[in-house]
């Protein structure tokens, strides 16, 4: 296949994680060569809308053409990755081009780890699409109670959108949104959730793991 120059950093994936990773590398290491590999020239990035708390910003996802990025040490390869050889530190693109790297960041997403057995009544939520699927399932069924296990940003978003059903929220921390919110904000948010759900939201603080 065709050879190419070696890059200090190669980032695979044109989503929010890949784009932000590549641009941050360009900023923090301006003398390093960075290559971003993506099959599309329309890249996703984020823009800070406002600071909500010390640990939480409101962000919006935007799409920008690769030509709008002016990082001098960033190169773009429009292609997909055919194979990766971690021992040789090389990857081969779909068009046959071979790229060598110093360090590699793979930012192509992942499948969620589901620790429980498969069941049509068990739904794993990790993004906006799967959250919308959850809402559709609930609206189509006669579901009366929903159990939400998790205390991160996705769990907060799910709780925020659930209505018309009894909700049991299982967390293992001292307060909801532990990694994102301080105690006062968490209590205020929980109170607003409970008022909107008319008392059908209950928090269960569980210290044990799944059995």
N, C-alpha and C positions, 0 to 999 in steps of 0.2 A: 504494500500500500504506500501511499504518498507520505513522506516524512514532513514534519513541521518542527519549528523551533520549540525548544523546551520552555515551559512557563514555570515560574515559581509557585503559582497557585492556579489550580483549575477548579471551577465551580460548575457543577452540572445541575441544571434546573432554572427555568425562567420565572418561577413563581415568586411570592413575596420573600421566602427564606433565601432562595438562591440570589435574587437581585440584591437584596440588602446585604447578604454576605459578601458578594463580589465588590459592591461599592464601599463597604466598610474596610475591606482589605486594601482597596486602592487608596483610601484615606489614611489608614494607619501605616501602610507600607508604600509610600509614594514611589520608591525606587524599585519596587518589585513588579514583575510582569504578571498580569492576571488575565485569565481567559474564561469567559462565561459561555457555556454550551447550552443551547436551547433550540428546539425545533421551530420556534416562532420568534419573529422579531418584535412582537408586542409583549413587553415584559411587565410583570406586576410589581408594584412597590407600595409603600405606605406613606401617608402624610399625617402628621400630628395635628389634630383639630384643636384640642385643648387639654390642659392638665386637669384631671378630675381629683386625684388625691396624690400624696407623695409617691405612691406605688402604682398609680393607674393613670394612663393617658387614654383619651378618646382618639381613635385612629380611623382613617378611611383608606380603603384599598383603591388604588388608581392604576390604570394601564398606560404605559408610555412606550413609544417606539424606541428601539435601541439607539437610534441616532440622536435622541435627546439627551443622552448621558455624555458629559464632557470630560470624563475621567481620562487623563492622558495615558495612563498605564493599563487601561482596560481594552482588551480585544474581544470580539464576539465571533462565535462559530455557530452558524445556523445549521444545526443537524441534531440527530439523536445519537446516543452512545450505543454502539453495537456490542462492545466487550471491554472489560477492564482487567488489566494484569497488575495486581498490587505489588508483586515481587519486582517486576521490571519498572514499575511506576509509569505505566503507559496505558492509554485507552485508545480504542479504534472507533471512529465515528461511522455512521451508516454509509457515508459516501466513500469510505476507504481511507480517509485521512487518519494518520496516527499522531497522537499528541503525547508528549512526555511531560511529567510534572514533578514538582518538589513535594507539594502537599495537595490533597484532593478533598473537596467538600461535595458530598452527594446530597442535594437538596430537592429530591423528587417526590417527597411525601412518603407515607408509609401506611400500612394497615394497622388498625388498633389491636392491642393485645386484649383478647377476651378470655377472662379466667373462668367463666361459667360455661355450662354446657349449652349447645345450640338449642334454641327454642323460638317459635314464632312470637312468643310473648316477651322475649328478651331483645332489646334494641340497643346497640352501641352507638353513641353520638360522639362525633369528633369534628364535624364541620357544619357549615350552614345547610348543605344538601341533606345530610343525615338528620339534622334538626327538623328540617321541613318534612322529611319522611315520617318522623315521630308525630308531628302535628297531624299529618294526613291519616296515619293509623288510628290515632285517638278519635279524630272526627268521624271516621267511618265505622268505628266500633261502639259498643256500649260500655266502654271502659269507665270504671268508677274510681279506681285507685291507681296511682302511678308511684313507683318507688324510684327515686333518683339517687344513685351512688356516685359520689364525687364532689369535690369542693373547689374546682378550678373555674376558669373563665367559661368553659363550655357548660358546666353545671349551672352556673349563674344565669347564663343565657337561656338554658332550658327551663329553669324555674321561672324566669321572667315571662316566658311565653305560654306556660301551662295555665289553663283556666277551665273551670267547669268540672274539675275532678279533684278528688282528695289526693294530696301529695305528701308522701313521706320522704324526707330528704336526709339521707345517711351521710354523715361527715365524721372524720376522725380528729378534727381540730377543735380548738377552744371556741372558735366562732366561724360563721360562714364567710367564705371568701378570704380565708386566712392569709394566702400568699399575695392577695391583691389589695385588701382593704384593712384599714385600722379598725379597732373595736367599735368606736362610735359610729362610723359610717356603716359597718356591717349590721349593727343593731337597727339603725334607721332603715336600711334596705330590707332587712328581714321583716320589720314592722309593716313596711309598705307592701311587701309581698303578701303578708298575712291578711292585711285589710282588703286587698284586692281579691284574694281567694276566700274571703269571708270565713276565716277561721279553719279552713280545710288544709292548711299547710302546717306540717309538724316536722321538727328537726330531731333526728335521732343521732346522738353522738356515740359512735361505736369505735372502740379502741382496738378491736380484734380484726383479723384478716378474714377473707372469704374462706369458707370451709367446703 
